[in-house]
Amino acid sequence: MPDHVHILCDIPPKYAISEVVKGLKAESSKYLHSNPHFPHWQKWSRRYGCFAVSADKREIVKNYIMNQRSHHTTQSCREEFVSLLLKDGFSTEIPALGDRE
């Protein structure tokens, strides 16, 4: 998708999720800046969303990621993110997806 990325990965408990995301953003940004195929790349948003997935739901999430292009024809990334926050009991007052950076 042009405005976000989904990553399904295992992160050992000894690593802070924020540090893993920081590293992914830093290294991928270096690559995108140096790659002529991404001439309009500027930067990642400072914010990110992260959801835990149980082992028995891994294949469902993997299939969702593989088919997200068709999924996002009916619901934007932001709409979906807000609905996930609400479903899991979080406030929509939380700045999401780069809002108010």
Secondary structure, DSSP 8 states (H G I E B T S, - for coil): --S---------TTS-HHHHHHHHHHHHHHHHHH-TT-TT-----S--------GGGHHHHHHHHHTHHHHTTTS-HHHHHHHHHHHTT--TTS--TTTT-
